[in-house]
Amino acid sequence: MKKILLFLTIVLSVAALLTGCAERTKKEFLSIATGGTAGTYYPIGGAIAEILNKDVPNVTAGAESTGATIANINMLKEGSVNLAIVQNDIAYYALNGIEMFEGKKIDNLQGIMCLYPETCQFVTLQSSGIKSIEDLKGKRIAVGAAGSGVETNTRQILAAYGISFEDIDVQYLSFAEGANALKEGDVDAACLTAGYPTASVQDISSQSPIRLLPISGEHADKLMQKYPFYTKITIPAGTYQGLNEDTESLCVMAMLATTNRTSSELGGKITAAIFKNLEKLQSVHAVGKYITKENAVKGMSLPMNNGAEDFLKK
C-alpha cells in the first residue's frame, strides 16, 4: 500500500511539474491587421510579425491582409485582432465618435506608436493654371471615395481656406481613379493621402508636368490647432518628374494601434522589439526610414499603451 501511495505521489508530482512547464511556455498569438497585399501596410505588418516572433518570448504573431484602416479599427473593437496598422486621423474619429464613426464611438483604442507619414497631396497639371488651393473654387475636384479618410482630409483642408464642397464640383473618386481622371482631363485636380512618391502621381508626372499645391502658413497652423493628428511635412523637389521645388504640406501618420486588452508589459516588449530591429523594417519598404523615436509620438491621436509610452520616454 505504501508503495502504491509513493508511486501515486510521484506521478502527481511529475504531472504538476509538466503542467507548470506547459503553462510557462504557452504562447500567446497576436494577429496584426494590415491592408491590401499591394499596399504599404501589409509588408510593414509582416515585418513586425517576424520581429515579434524573433524577439518577444512566448509570442506567435501573424499579419493578415484586410480592408485597411476602417476595417482594422472595427476588428480591434471586436477583438478579432490584437494589433492593427491604421491612420491616426481615422483612429481619432473612432475614439471620439465623429465623421464616419458618428454614433459608433470606440473608447478602448490605444496607441503603441506612430510609424511613418502619409502625406496630403493636392495634384493638378501645370497646364491647368491652378497654383494654390484658393484657385480650386469652382473647379472639378476628385476628393477621394465617399466616406473615405481622403474625403475627410480634403474637406477639412479646403475648409481652412474658406472653401466648402458646395464651392467646387465634387467628384467622389479614389485617388487611383482621380489620377486617371486628371490624366484624361475629366477633373482639374485630384486629392490623395499616401506616402510619397505615390505610384499614381508618378504615372501622371511621367506623361504631363504636374504641380502640387502647398498647404502652409496660417492655414496649416489652423488645421493643426483644430485637428491634433496633422503634422507638417515637406515634399522634396524631385519627388516627381518635373517637380523642381519643395512643397510644404501636411500629413497624417500610419500608426500601430491596439486596445486596452493589451497589457502594459506586452506593449513595452512590442515597442522595444520594433526599435531593436529597425533595419528589418527599412529593408522591406522605403517608409521604414521614417520609423524613429521622434516620429513615434508625432501626431499620436490615441491614449498610449503605458508600456509603449514608458519605453519611448527612455
HELIX and SHEET records of a PDB file:
HELIX    1   1 LYS A    2  THR A   25  1                                  24    
HELIX    2   2 TYR A   41  ASP A   55  1                                  15    
HELIX    3   3 THR A   69  GLU A   78  1                                  10    
HELIX    4   4 ASN A   88  ASN A   96  1                                   9    
HELIX    5   5 GLU A   99  PHE A  101  5                                   3    
HELIX    6   6 GLN A  126  SER A  128  5                                   3    
HELIX    7   7 ILE A  133  LEU A  136  5                                   4    
HELIX    8   8 GLY A  149  ALA A  160  1                                  12    
HELIX    9   9 PHE A  165  ASP A  167  5                                   3    
HELIX   10  10 PHE A  175  GLU A  184  1                                  10    
HELIX   11  11 ALA A  199  SER A  205  1                                   7    
HELIX   12  12 GLY A  217  LYS A  226  1                                  10    
HELIX   13  13 SER A  264  LYS A  276  1                                  13    
HELIX   14  14 LEU A  278  VAL A  284  1                                   7    
HELIX   15  15 ALA A  286  TYR A  290  5                                   5    
HELIX   16  16 LYS A  293  ALA A  296  1                                   4    
HELIX   17  17 ASN A  306  LYS A  313  1                                   8    
SHEET    1   A 8 VAL A  59  GLU A  64  0                                        
SHEET    2   A 8 GLU A  28  ALA A  33  1                                        
SHEET    3   A 8 LEU A  83  GLN A  87  1                                        
SHEET    4   A 8 THR A 247  THR A 259 -1                                        
SHEET    5   A 8 LEU A 109  LEU A 125 -1                                        
SHEET    6   A 8 ALA A 189  ALA A 194 -1                                        
SHEET    7   A 8 ARG A 140  ALA A 142  1                                        
SHEET    8   A 8 ASP A 169  GLN A 171  1                                        
SHEET    1   B 5 VAL A  59  GLU A  64  0                                        
SHEET    2   B 5 GLU A  28  ALA A  33  1                                        
SHEET    3   B 5 LEU A  83  GLN A  87  1                                        
SHEET    4   B 5 THR A 247  THR A 259 -1                                        
SHEET    5   B 5 THR A 231  ILE A 235 -1                                        
SHEET    1   C 6 VAL A  59  GLU A  64  0                                        
SHEET    2   C 6 GLU A  28  ALA A  33  1                                        
SHEET    3   C 6 LEU A  83  GLN A  87  1                                        
SHEET    4   C 6 THR A 247  THR A 259 -1                                        
SHEET    5   C 6 LEU A 109  LEU A 125 -1                                        
SHEET    6   C 6 ILE A 210  LEU A 212 -1                                        
END                                                                             
